[in-house]
Amino acid sequence: MKIGTRLTEEEGKMDKKQNINCTVSSCKYNNTQNQKCQLESIIVTPVDGVDTTNPDESMCSSYDYEDE
């Protein structure tokens, strides 16, 4: 699926076998070996003041900095 493509309601439904892909290497929940989030679920919140109708309007609020 192309980034920024809107999902239908049916396509947007998740099942128990969901994966959360992540490329944010500074997040402590990201397995950088396979680019998968280790959390079972995440919280996605809107970015204040951003109204672009693109993915940059939201962010992962479950992010936690990897303090090595």
CHARMM internal coordinates of N, CA and C (Angstrom, degrees):
IC EDIT
DIST 1 N 1 CA 1.4425
DIST 1 CA 1 C 1.5197
ANGL 1 N 1 CA 1 C 109.27
DIST 1 C 2 N 1.2930
ANGL 1 CA 1 C 2 N 116.32
DIHE 1 N 1 CA 1 C 2 N 138.53
DIST 2 N 2 CA 1.4572
ANGL 1 C 2 N 2 CA 122.71
DIHE 1 CA 1 C 2 N 2 CA -179.44
DIST 2 CA 2 C 1.5289
ANGL 2 N 2 CA 2 C 110.39
DIHE 1 C 2 N 2 CA 2 C -73.90
DIST 2 C 3 N 1.3307
ANGL 2 CA 2 C 3 N 117.22
DIHE 2 N 2 CA 2 C 3 N 138.13
DIST 3 N 3 CA 1.4639
ANGL 2 C 3 N 3 CA 121.25
DIHE 2 CA 2 C 3 N 3 CA 178.41
DIST 3 CA 3 C 1.5221
ANGL 3 N 3 CA 3 C 108.79
DIHE 2 C 3 N 3 CA 3 C -61.66
DIST 3 C 4 N 1.3187
ANGL 3 CA 3 C 4 N 115.42
DIHE 3 N 3 CA 3 C 4 N 136.44
DIST 4 N 4 CA 1.4551
ANGL 3 C 4 N 4 CA 121.07
DIHE 3 CA 3 C 4 N 4 CA 179.50
DIST 4 CA 4 C 1.5191
ANGL 4 N 4 CA 4 C 113.13
DIHE 3 C 4 N 4 CA 4 C 90.11
DIST 4 C 5 N 1.3336
ANGL 4 CA 4 C 5 N 117.62
DIHE 4 N 4 CA 4 C 5 N -5.38
DIST 5 N 5 CA 1.4496
ANGL 4 C 5 N 5 CA 121.41
DIHE 4 CA 4 C 5 N 5 CA 178.16
DIST 5 CA 5 C 1.5137
ANGL 5 N 5 CA 5 C 109.14
DIHE 4 C 5 N 5 CA 5 C -75.78
DIST 5 C 6 N 1.2981
ANGL 5 CA 5 C 6 N 116.77
DIHE 5 N 5 CA 5 C 6 N 133.06
DIST 6 N 6 CA 1.4623
ANGL 5 C 6 N 6 CA 120.51
DIHE 5 CA 5 C 6 N 6 CA 179.51
DIST 6 CA 6 C 1.5192
ANGL 6 N 6 CA 6 C 110.08
DIHE 5 C 6 N 6 CA 6 C -80.39
DIST 6 C 7 N 1.3243
ANGL 6 CA 6 C 7 N 116.10
DIHE 6 N 6 CA 6 C 7 N 139.19
DIST 7 N 7 CA 1.4522
ANGL 6 C 7 N 7 CA 121.85
DIHE 6 CA 6 C 7 N 7 CA 179.05
DIST 7 CA 7 C 1.5176
ANGL 7 N 7 CA 7 C 110.10
DIHE 6 C 7 N 7 CA 7 C -89.86
DIST 7 C 8 N 1.3209
ANGL 7 CA 7 C 8 N 115.60
DIHE 7 N 7 CA 7 C 8 N 149.94
DIST 8 N 8 CA 1.4592
ANGL 7 C 8 N 8 CA 119.15
DIHE 7 CA 7 C 8 N 8 CA 169.81
DIST 8 CA 8 C 1.5168
ANGL 8 N 8 CA 8 C 106.91
DIHE 7 C 8 N 8 CA 8 C -72.20
DIST 8 C 9 N 1.3124
ANGL 8 CA 8 C 9 N 117.62
DIHE 8 N 8 CA 8 C 9 N 165.88
DIST 9 N 9 CA 1.4615
ANGL 8 C 9 N 9 CA 120.42
DIHE 8 CA 8 C 9 N 9 CA 179.84
DIST 9 CA 9 C 1.5321
ANGL 9 N 9 CA 9 C 110.44
DIHE 8 C 9 N 9 CA 9 C -58.60
DIST 9 C 10 N 1.3237
ANGL 9 CA 9 C 10 N 117.21
DIHE 9 N 9 CA 9 C 10 N -41.49
DIST 10 N 10 CA 1.4669
ANGL 9 C 10 N 10 CA 121.06
DIHE 9 CA 9 C 10 N 10 CA 179.97
DIST 10 CA 10 C 1.5303
ANGL 10 N 10 CA 10 C 111.31
DIHE 9 C 10 N 10 CA 10 C -65.39
DIST 10 C 11 N 1.3192
ANGL 10 CA 10 C 11 N 118.11
DIHE 10 N 10 CA 10 C 11 N -42.49
DIST 11 N 11 CA 1.4640
ANGL 10 C 11 N 11 CA 122.10
DIHE 10 CA 10 C 11 N 11 CA 179.62
DIST 11 CA 11 C 1.5218
ANGL 11 N 11 CA 11 C 111.46
DIHE 10 C 11 N 11 CA 11 C -66.49
DIST 11 C 12 N 1.3232
ANGL 11 CA 11 C 12 N 117.20
DIHE 11 N 11 CA 11 C 12 N -29.35
DIST 12 N 12 CA 1.4476
ANGL 11 C 12 N 12 CA 121.52
DIHE 11 CA 11 C 12 N 12 CA -177.73
DIST 12 CA 12 C 1.5087
ANGL 12 N 12 CA 12 C 114.58
DIHE 11 C 12 N 12 CA 12 C -78.34
DIST 12 C 13 N 1.3253
ANGL 12 CA 12 C 13 N 118.08
DIHE 12 N 12 CA 12 C 13 N -10.60
DIST 13 N 13 CA 1.4596
ANGL 12 C 13 N 13 CA 121.28
DIHE 12 CA 12 C 13 N 13 CA 179.44
DIST 13 CA 13 C 1.5166
ANGL 13 N 13 CA 13 C 110.09
DIHE 12 C 13 N 13 CA 13 C -74.76
DIST 13 C 14 N 1.3290
ANGL 13 CA 13 C 14 N 116.57
DIHE 13 N 13 CA 13 C 14 N 137.06
DIST 14 N 14 CA 1.4589
ANGL 13 C 14 N 14 CA 121.81
DIHE 13 CA 13 C 14 N 14 CA -179.43
DIST 14 CA 14 C 1.5257
ANGL 14 N 14 CA 14 C 109.08
DIHE 13 C 14 N 14 CA 14 C -102.97
DIST 14 C 15 N 1.3187
ANGL 14 CA 14 C 15 N 115.79
DIHE 14 N 14 CA 14 C 15 N 151.21
DIST 15 N 15 CA 1.4484
ANGL 14 C 15 N 15 CA 120.18
DIHE 14 CA 14 C 15 N 15 CA 174.12
DIST 15 CA 15 C 1.5256
ANGL 15 N 15 CA 15 C 109.01
DIHE 14 C 15 N 15 CA 15 C -113.86
DIST 15 C 16 N 1.2987
ANGL 15 CA 15 C 16 N 116.60
DIHE 15 N 15 CA 15 C 16 N -178.13
DIST 16 N 16 CA 1.4683
ANGL 15 C 16 N 16 CA 121.31
DIHE 15 CA 15 C 16 N 16 CA -176.85
DIST 16 CA 16 C 1.5280
ANGL 16 N 16 CA 16 C 112.73
DIHE 15 C 16 N 16 CA 16 C -67.64
DIST 16 C 17 N 1.3245
ANGL 16 CA 16 C 17 N 118.03
DIHE 16 N 16 CA 16 C 17 N -13.82
DIST 17 N 17 CA 1.4618
ANGL 16 C 17 N 17 CA 121.20
DIHE 16 CA 16 C 17 N 17 CA -178.38
DIST 17 CA 17 C 1.5296
ANGL 17 N 17 CA 17 C 111.76
DIHE 16 C 17 N 17 CA 17 C -99.70
DIST 17 C 18 N 1.3108
ANGL 17 CA 17 C 18 N 117.00
DIHE 17 N 17 CA 17 C 18 N 24.69
DIST 18 N 18 CA 1.4625
ANGL 17 C 18 N 18 CA 120.30
DIHE 17 CA 17 C 18 N 18 CA -176.24
DIST 18 CA 18 C 1.5269
ANGL 18 N 18 CA 18 C 111.65
DIHE 17 C 18 N 18 CA 18 C -67.98
DIST 18 C 19 N 1.3089
ANGL 18 CA 18 C 19 N 115.03
DIHE 18 N 18 CA 18 C 19 N 154.96
DIST 19 N 19 CA 1.4578
ANGL 18 C 19 N 19 CA 123.21
DIHE 18 CA 18 C 19 N 19 CA 173.56
DIST 19 CA 19 C 1.5164
ANGL 19 N 19 CA 19 C 107.98
DIHE 18 C 19 N 19 CA 19 C -125.57
DIST 19 C 20 N 1.3015
ANGL 19 CA 19 C 20 N 116.15
DIHE 19 N 19 CA 19 C 20 N 144.73
DIST 20 N 20 CA 1.4538
ANGL 19 C 20 N 20 CA 121.17
DIHE 19 CA 19 C 20 N 20 CA 174.65
DIST 20 CA 20 C 1.5192
ANGL 20 N 20 CA 20 C 106.34
DIHE 19 C 20 N 20 CA 20 C -113.00
DIST 20 C 21 N 1.3160
ANGL 20 CA 20 C 21 N 116.31
DIHE 20 N 20 CA 20 C 21 N 105.21
DIST 21 N 21 CA 1.4594
ANGL 20 C 21 N 21 CA 121.42
DIHE 20 CA 20 C 21 N 21 CA 178.59
DIST 21 CA 21 C 1.5225
ANGL 21 N 21 CA 21 C 109.03
DIHE 20 C 21 N 21 CA 21 C -80.81
DIST 21 C 22 N 1.3145
ANGL 21 CA 21 C 22 N 116.28
DIHE 21 N 21 CA 21 C 22 N 139.00
DIST 22 N 22 CA 1.4590
ANGL 21 C 22 N 22 CA 120.57
DIHE 21 CA 21 C 22 N 22 CA -176.28
DIST 22 CA 22 C 1.5237
ANGL 22 N 22 CA 22 C 110.28
DIHE 21 C 22 N 22 CA 22 C -147.52
DIST 22 C 23 N 1.3129
ANGL 22 CA 22 C 23 N 116.06
DIHE 22 N 22 CA 22 C 23 N 135.08
DIST 23 N 23 CA 1.4668
ANGL 22 C 23 N 23 CA 120.69
DIHE 22 CA 22 C 23 N 23 CA 177.10
DIST 23 CA 23 C 1.5256
ANGL 23 N 23 CA 23 C 111.68
DIHE 22 C 23 N 23 CA 23 C -115.72
DIST 23 C 24 N 1.3212
ANGL 23 CA 23 C 24 N 117.42
DIHE 23 N 23 CA 23 C 24 N 14.77
DIST 24 N 24 CA 1.4661
ANGL 23 C 24 N 24 CA 121.70
DIHE 23 CA 23 C 24 N 24 CA 179.77
DIST 24 CA 24 C 1.5267
ANGL 24 N 24 CA 24 C 108.13
DIHE 23 C 24 N 24 CA 24 C -86.10
DIST 24 C 25 N 1.3157
ANGL 24 CA 24 C 25 N 115.93
DIHE 24 N 24 CA 24 C 25 N 93.64
DIST 25 N 25 CA 1.4656
ANGL 24 C 25 N 25 CA 120.59
DIHE 24 CA 24 C 25 N 25 CA -174.00
DIST 25 CA 25 C 1.5272
ANGL 25 N 25 CA 25 C 113.70
DIHE 24 C 25 N 25 CA 25 C -66.81
DIST 25 C 26 N 1.3257
ANGL 25 CA 25 C 26 N 118.59
DIHE 25 N 25 CA 25 C 26 N -19.19
DIST 26 N 26 CA 1.4651
ANGL 25 C 26 N 26 CA 120.11
DIHE 25 CA 25 C 26 N 26 CA -179.44
DIST 26 CA 26 C 1.5289
ANGL 26 N 26 CA 26 C 112.92
DIHE 25 C 26 N 26 CA 26 C -83.81
DIST 26 C 27 N 1.3362
ANGL 26 CA 26 C 27 N 118.39
DIHE 26 N 26 CA 26 C 27 N -4.80
DIST 27 N 27 CA 1.4665
ANGL 26 C 27 N 27 CA 120.98
DIHE 26 CA 26 C 27 N 27 CA 179.62
DIST 27 CA 27 C 1.5268
ANGL 27 N 27 CA 27 C 109.55
DIHE 26 C 27 N 27 CA 27 C -85.29
DIST 27 C 28 N 1.3201
ANGL 27 CA 27 C 28 N 115.90
DIHE 27 N 27 CA 27 C 28 N 132.22
DIST 28 N 28 CA 1.4688
ANGL 27 C 28 N 28 CA 119.53
DIHE 27 CA 27 C 28 N 28 CA -176.69
DIST 28 CA 28 C 1.5223
ANGL 28 N 28 CA 28 C 112.99
DIHE 27 C 28 N 28 CA 28 C -69.54
DIST 28 C 29 N 1.3270
ANGL 28 CA 28 C 29 N 118.52
DIHE 28 N 28 CA 28 C 29 N -14.83
DIST 29 N 29 CA 1.4580
ANGL 28 C 29 N 29 CA 121.33
DIHE 28 CA 28 C 29 N 29 CA 179.93
DIST 29 CA 29 C 1.5306
ANGL 29 N 29 CA 29 C 112.69
DIHE 28 C 29 N 29 CA 29 C -91.52
DIST 29 C 30 N 1.3204
ANGL 29 CA 29 C 30 N 117.37
DIHE 29 N 29 CA 29 C 30 N -4.30
DIST 30 N 30 CA 1.4580
ANGL 29 C 30 N 30 CA 120.78
DIHE 29 CA 29 C 30 N 30 CA -178.21
DIST 30 CA 30 C 1.5216
ANGL 30 N 30 CA 30 C 110.59
DIHE 29 C 30 N 30 CA 30 C -88.52
DIST 30 C 31 N 1.3303
ANGL 30 CA 30 C 31 N 115.95
DIHE 30 N 30 CA 30 C 31 N 125.72
DIST 31 N 31 CA 1.4568
ANGL 30 C 31 N 31 CA 121.01
DIHE 30 CA 30 C 31 N 31 CA 171.85
DIST 31 CA 31 C 1.5226
ANGL 31 N 31 CA 31 C 105.86
DIHE 30 C 31 N 31 CA 31 C -85.97
DIST 31 C 32 N 1.3200
ANGL 31 CA 31 C 32 N 116.86
DIHE 31 N 31 CA 31 C 32 N 101.84
DIST 32 N 32 CA 1.4629
ANGL 31 C 32 N 32 CA 120.64
DIHE 31 CA 31 C 32 N 32 CA -174.14
DIST 32 CA 32 C 1.5285
ANGL 32 N 32 CA 32 C 112.61
DIHE 31 C 32 N 32 CA 32 C -68.91
DIST 32 C 33 N 1.3277
ANGL 32 CA 32 C 33 N 117.60
DIHE 32 N 32 CA 32 C 33 N -16.07
DIST 33 N 33 CA 1.4653
ANGL 32 C 33 N 33 CA 120.61
DIHE 32 CA 32 C 33 N 33 CA 177.76
DIST 33 CA 33 C 1.5264
ANGL 33 N 33 CA 33 C 111.78
DIHE 32 C 33 N 33 CA 33 C -67.30
DIST 33 C 34 N 1.3413
ANGL 33 CA 33 C 34 N 116.01
DIHE 33 N 33 CA 33 C 34 N -37.92
DIST 34 N 34 CA 1.4645
ANGL 33 C 34 N 34 CA 119.24
DIHE 33 CA 33 C 34 N 34 CA -178.29
DIST 34 CA 34 C 1.5351
ANGL 34 N 34 CA 34 C 113.27
DIHE 33 C 34 N 34 CA 34 C -124.48
DIST 34 C 35 N 1.3230
ANGL 34 CA 34 C 35 N 116.87
DIHE 34 N 34 CA 34 C 35 N 6.57
DIST 35 N 35 CA 1.4665
ANGL 34 C 35 N 35 CA 123.54
DIHE 34 CA 34 C 35 N 35 CA 179.58
DIST 35 CA 35 C 1.5292
ANGL 35 N 35 CA 35 C 112.31
DIHE 34 C 35 N 35 CA 35 C 54.50
DIST 35 C 36 N 1.3419
ANGL 35 CA 35 C 36 N 115.86
DIHE 35 N 35 CA 35 C 36 N 45.87
DIST 36 N 36 CA 1.4533
ANGL 35 C 36 N 36 CA 121.88
DIHE 35 CA 35 C 36 N 36 CA 177.90
DIST 36 CA 36 C 1.5229
ANGL 36 N 36 CA 36 C 109.23
DIHE 35 C 36 N 36 CA 36 C -120.41
DIST 36 C 37 N 1.3152
ANGL 36 CA 36 C 37 N 115.61
DIHE 36 N 36 CA 36 C 37 N 137.40
DIST 37 N 37 CA 1.4601
ANGL 36 C 37 N 37 CA 121.16
DIHE 36 CA 36 C 37 N 37 CA 174.06
DIST 37 CA 37 C 1.5251
ANGL 37 N 37 CA 37 C 108.03
DIHE 36 C 37 N 37 CA 37 C -73.04
DIST 37 C 38 N 1.3214
ANGL 37 CA 37 C 38 N 116.77
DIHE 37 N 37 CA 37 C 38 N 136.36
DIST 38 N 38 CA 1.4563
ANGL 37 C 38 N 38 CA 121.64
DIHE 37 CA 37 C 38 N 38 CA -178.67
DIST 38 CA 38 C 1.5315
ANGL 38 N 38 CA 38 C 112.70
DIHE 37 C 38 N 38 CA 38 C -85.95
DIST 38 C 39 N 1.3238
ANGL 38 CA 38 C 39 N 117.72
DIHE 38 N 38 CA 38 C 39 N -6.57
DIST 39 N 39 CA 1.4590
ANGL 38 C 39 N 39 CA 120.77
DIHE 38 CA 38 C 39 N 39 CA 177.23
DIST 39 CA 39 C 1.5246
ANGL 39 N 39 CA 39 C 110.28
DIHE 38 C 39 N 39 CA 39 C -78.52
DIST 39 C 40 N 1.3246
ANGL 39 CA 39 C 40 N 117.24
DIHE 39 N 39 CA 39 C 40 N 150.43
DIST 40 N 40 CA 1.4618
ANGL 39 C 40 N 40 CA 120.76
DIHE 39 CA 39 C 40 N 40 CA 176.99
DIST 40 CA 40 C 1.5213
ANGL 40 N 40 CA 40 C 111.38
DIHE 39 C 40 N 40 CA 40 C -76.81
DIST 40 C 41 N 1.3138
ANGL 40 CA 40 C 41 N 116.49
DIHE 40 N 40 CA 40 C 41 N -24.84
DIST 41 N 41 CA 1.4596
ANGL 40 C 41 N 41 CA 121.23
DIHE 40 CA 40 C 41 N 41 CA 177.22
DIST 41 CA 41 C 1.5197
ANGL 41 N 41 CA 41 C 108.21
DIHE 40 C 41 N 41 CA 41 C -152.53
DIST 41 C 42 N 1.3150
ANGL 41 CA 41 C 42 N 116.32
DIHE 41 N 41 CA 41 C 42 N 160.52
DIST 42 N 42 CA 1.4648
ANGL 41 C 42 N 42 CA 121.59
DIHE 41 CA 41 C 42 N 42 CA 177.77
DIST 42 CA 42 C 1.5190
ANGL 42 N 42 CA 42 C 109.19
DIHE 41 C 42 N 42 CA 42 C -130.80
DIST 42 C 43 N 1.3116
ANGL 42 CA 42 C 43 N 115.74
DIHE 42 N 42 CA 42 C 43 N 164.97
DIST 43 N 43 CA 1.4620
ANGL 42 C 43 N 43 CA 122.41
DIHE 42 CA 42 C 43 N 43 CA 174.63
DIST 43 CA 43 C 1.5200
ANGL 43 N 43 CA 43 C 107.20
DIHE 42 C 43 N 43 CA 43 C -108.18
DIST 43 C 44 N 1.3133
ANGL 43 CA 43 C 44 N 116.41
DIHE 43 N 43 CA 43 C 44 N 123.89
DIST 44 N 44 CA 1.4627
ANGL 43 C 44 N 44 CA 121.86
DIHE 43 CA 43 C 44 N 44 CA 177.47
DIST 44 CA 44 C 1.5239
ANGL 44 N 44 CA 44 C 107.20
DIHE 43 C 44 N 44 CA 44 C -108.88
DIST 44 C 45 N 1.3348
ANGL 44 CA 44 C 45 N 115.93
DIHE 44 N 44 CA 44 C 45 N 128.08
DIST 45 N 45 CA 1.4616
ANGL 44 C 45 N 45 CA 120.58
DIHE 44 CA 44 C 45 N 45 CA -178.44
DIST 45 CA 45 C 1.5281
ANGL 45 N 45 CA 45 C 110.53
DIHE 44 C 45 N 45 CA 45 C -126.08
DIST 45 C 46 N 1.3418
ANGL 45 CA 45 C 46 N 116.27
DIHE 45 N 45 CA 45 C 46 N 157.21
DIST 46 N 46 CA 1.4595
ANGL 45 C 46 N 46 CA 119.20
DIHE 45 CA 45 C 46 N 46 CA 178.03
DIST 46 CA 46 C 1.5265
ANGL 46 N 46 CA 46 C 111.18
DIHE 45 C 46 N 46 CA 46 C -73.89
DIST 46 C 47 N 1.3128
ANGL 46 CA 46 C 47 N 115.90
DIHE 46 N 46 CA 46 C 47 N 152.26
DIST 47 N 47 CA 1.4568
ANGL 46 C 47 N 47 CA 122.09
DIHE 46 CA 46 C 47 N 47 CA 174.79
DIST 47 CA 47 C 1.5265
ANGL 47 N 47 CA 47 C 106.88
DIHE 46 C 47 N 47 CA 47 C -91.01
DIST 47 C 48 N 1.3176
ANGL 47 CA 47 C 48 N 116.94
DIHE 47 N 47 CA 47 C 48 N 121.41
DIST 48 N 48 CA 1.4644
ANGL 47 C 48 N 48 CA 121.14
DIHE 47 CA 47 C 48 N 48 CA -179.40
DIST 48 CA 48 C 1.5214
ANGL 48 N 48 CA 48 C 111.87
DIHE 47 C 48 N 48 CA 48 C -57.44
DIST 48 C 49 N 1.3109
ANGL 48 CA 48 C 49 N 116.39
DIHE 48 N 48 CA 48 C 49 N 133.43
DIST 49 N 49 CA 1.4534
ANGL 48 C 49 N 49 CA 121.82
DIHE 48 CA 48 C 49 N 49 CA 174.03
DIST 49 CA 49 C 1.5164
ANGL 49 N 49 CA 49 C 115.15
DIHE 48 C 49 N 49 CA 49 C 80.07
DIST 49 C 50 N 1.3360
ANGL 49 CA 49 C 50 N 118.09
DIHE 49 N 49 CA 49 C 50 N 4.44
DIST 50 N 50 CA 1.4621
ANGL 49 C 50 N 50 CA 120.78
DIHE 49 CA 49 C 50 N 50 CA 179.52
DIST 50 CA 50 C 1.5270
ANGL 50 N 50 CA 50 C 108.41
DIHE 49 C 50 N 50 CA 50 C -108.09
DIST 50 C 51 N 1.3183
ANGL 50 CA 50 C 51 N 116.43
DIHE 50 N 50 CA 50 C 51 N 121.05
DIST 51 N 51 CA 1.4614
ANGL 50 C 51 N 51 CA 121.47
DIHE 50 CA 50 C 51 N 51 CA -179.01
DIST 51 CA 51 C 1.5235
ANGL 51 N 51 CA 51 C 108.61
DIHE 50 C 51 N 51 CA 51 C -136.06
DIST 51 C 52 N 1.3403
ANGL 51 CA 51 C 52 N 116.05
DIHE 51 N 51 CA 51 C 52 N 68.51
DIST 52 N 52 CA 1.4591
ANGL 51 C 52 N 52 CA 120.67
DIHE 51 CA 51 C 52 N 52 CA -174.43
DIST 52 CA 52 C 1.5237
ANGL 52 N 52 CA 52 C 113.46
DIHE 51 C 52 N 52 CA 52 C -104.86
DIST 52 C 53 N 1.3303
ANGL 52 CA 52 C 53 N 117.40
DIHE 52 N 52 CA 52 C 53 N -9.98
DIST 53 N 53 CA 1.4752
ANGL 52 C 53 N 53 CA 124.16
DIHE 52 CA 52 C 53 N 53 CA -171.91
DIST 53 CA 53 C 1.5245
ANGL 53 N 53 CA 53 C 112.23
DIHE 52 C 53 N 53 CA 53 C 62.13
DIST 53 C 54 N 1.3209
ANGL 53 CA 53 C 54 N 117.60
DIHE 53 N 53 CA 53 C 54 N 22.96
DIST 54 N 54 CA 1.4634
ANGL 53 C 54 N 54 CA 123.79
DIHE 53 CA 53 C 54 N 54 CA 178.09
DIST 54 CA 54 C 1.5278
ANGL 54 N 54 CA 54 C 109.58
DIHE 53 C 54 N 54 CA 54 C -121.90
DIST 54 C 55 N 1.3447
ANGL 54 CA 54 C 55 N 117.53
DIHE 54 N 54 CA 54 C 55 N 170.48
DIST 55 N 55 CA 1.4664
ANGL 54 C 55 N 55 CA 120.10
DIHE 54 CA 54 C 55 N 55 CA -178.10
DIST 55 CA 55 C 1.5289
ANGL 55 N 55 CA 55 C 115.10
DIHE 54 C 55 N 55 CA 55 C -57.45
DIST 55 C 56 N 1.3390
ANGL 55 CA 55 C 56 N 118.46
DIHE 55 N 55 CA 55 C 56 N -20.85
DIST 56 N 56 CA 1.4667
ANGL 55 C 56 N 56 CA 119.70
DIHE 55 CA 55 C 56 N 56 CA -178.95
DIST 56 CA 56 C 1.5286
ANGL 56 N 56 CA 56 C 112.80
DIHE 55 C 56 N 56 CA 56 C -69.68
DIST 56 C 57 N 1.3308
ANGL 56 CA 56 C 57 N 117.80
DIHE 56 N 56 CA 56 C 57 N -1.79
DIST 57 N 57 CA 1.4644
ANGL 56 C 57 N 57 CA 121.49
DIHE 56 CA 56 C 57 N 57 CA 176.03
DIST 57 CA 57 C 1.5200
ANGL 57 N 57 CA 57 C 112.30
DIHE 56 C 57 N 57 CA 57 C -77.67
DIST 57 C 58 N 1.3232
ANGL 57 CA 57 C 58 N 118.01
DIHE 57 N 57 CA 57 C 58 N -9.98
DIST 58 N 58 CA 1.4574
ANGL 57 C 58 N 58 CA 120.60
DIHE 57 CA 57 C 58 N 58 CA -176.70
DIST 58 CA 58 C 1.5244
ANGL 58 N 58 CA 58 C 110.86
DIHE 57 C 58 N 58 CA 58 C -132.36
DIST 58 C 59 N 1.3369
ANGL 58 CA 58 C 59 N 114.90
DIHE 58 N 58 CA 58 C 59 N 162.50
DIST 59 N 59 CA 1.4620
ANGL 58 C 59 N 59 CA 120.15
DIHE 58 CA 58 C 59 N 59 CA 178.70
DIST 59 CA 59 C 1.5273
ANGL 59 N 59 CA 59 C 109.01
DIHE 58 C 59 N 59 CA 59 C -149.04
DIST 59 C 60 N 1.3189
ANGL 59 CA 59 C 60 N 115.38
DIHE 59 N 59 CA 59 C 60 N 160.65
DIST 60 N 60 CA 1.4574
ANGL 59 C 60 N 60 CA 121.13
DIHE 59 CA 59 C 60 N 60 CA 177.56
DIST 60 CA 60 C 1.5305
ANGL 60 N 60 CA 60 C 108.39
DIHE 59 C 60 N 60 CA 60 C -82.37
DIST 60 C 61 N 1.3131
ANGL 60 CA 60 C 61 N 116.13
DIHE 60 N 60 CA 60 C 61 N 114.04
DIST 61 N 61 CA 1.4690
ANGL 60 C 61 N 61 CA 120.01
DIHE 60 CA 60 C 61 N 61 CA 179.19
DIST 61 CA 61 C 1.5201
ANGL 61 N 61 CA 61 C 112.65
DIHE 60 C 61 N 61 CA 61 C -86.60
DIST 61 C 62 N 1.3177
ANGL 61 CA 61 C 62 N 117.07
DIHE 61 N 61 CA 61 C 62 N 0.35
DIST 62 N 62 CA 1.4629
ANGL 61 C 62 N 62 CA 121.34
DIHE 61 CA 61 C 62 N 62 CA 175.94
DIST 62 CA 62 C 1.5243
ANGL 62 N 62 CA 62 C 111.04
DIHE 61 C 62 N 62 CA 62 C -88.04
DIST 62 C 63 N 1.3268
ANGL 62 CA 62 C 63 N 116.96
DIHE 62 N 62 CA 62 C 63 N -3.03
DIST 63 N 63 CA 1.4628
ANGL 62 C 63 N 63 CA 122.87
DIHE 62 CA 62 C 63 N 63 CA -179.96
DIST 63 CA 63 C 1.5191
ANGL 63 N 63 CA 63 C 110.95
DIHE 62 C 63 N 63 CA 63 C -56.33
DIST 63 C 64 N 1.3112
ANGL 63 CA 63 C 64 N 115.79
DIHE 63 N 63 CA 63 C 64 N 136.42
DIST 64 N 64 CA 1.4671
ANGL 63 C 64 N 64 CA 121.99
DIHE 63 CA 63 C 64 N 64 CA 174.30
DIST 64 CA 64 C 1.5290
ANGL 64 N 64 CA 64 C 106.69
DIHE 63 C 64 N 64 CA 64 C -140.87
DIST 64 C 65 N 1.2999
ANGL 64 CA 64 C 65 N 116.66
DIHE 64 N 64 CA 64 C 65 N 126.98
DIST 65 N 65 CA 1.4653
ANGL 64 C 65 N 65 CA 122.07
DIHE 64 CA 64 C 65 N 65 CA -176.38
DIST 65 CA 65 C 1.5125
ANGL 65 N 65 CA 65 C 112.13
DIHE 64 C 65 N 65 CA 65 C -62.46
DIST 65 C 66 N 1.3160
ANGL 65 CA 65 C 66 N 116.95
DIHE 65 N 65 CA 65 C 66 N 133.09
DIST 66 N 66 CA 1.4646
ANGL 65 C 66 N 66 CA 123.00
DIHE 65 CA 65 C 66 N 66 CA 177.01
DIST 66 CA 66 C 1.5141
ANGL 66 N 66 CA 66 C 108.10
DIHE 65 C 66 N 66 CA 66 C -77.64
DIST 66 C 67 N 1.3123
ANGL 66 CA 66 C 67 N 116.92
DIHE 66 N 66 CA 66 C 67 N 105.63
DIST 67 N 67 CA 1.4589
ANGL 66 C 67 N 67 CA 121.86
DIHE 66 CA 66 C 67 N 67 CA -179.93
DIST 67 CA 67 C 1.5198
ANGL 67 N 67 CA 67 C 108.41
DIHE 66 C 67 N 67 CA 67 C -96.92
DIST 67 C 68 N 1.3193
ANGL 67 CA 67 C 68 N 116.00
DIHE 67 N 67 CA 67 C 68 N 96.21
DIST 68 N 68 CA 1.4715
ANGL 67 C 68 N 68 CA 120.53
DIHE 67 CA 67 C 68 N 68 CA -174.57
DIST 68 CA 68 C 1.4793
ANGL 68 N 68 CA 68 C 113.13
DIHE 67 C 68 N 68 CA 68 C -76.89
END
COOR INIT
IC SEED 1 N 1 CA 1 C
IC BUILD
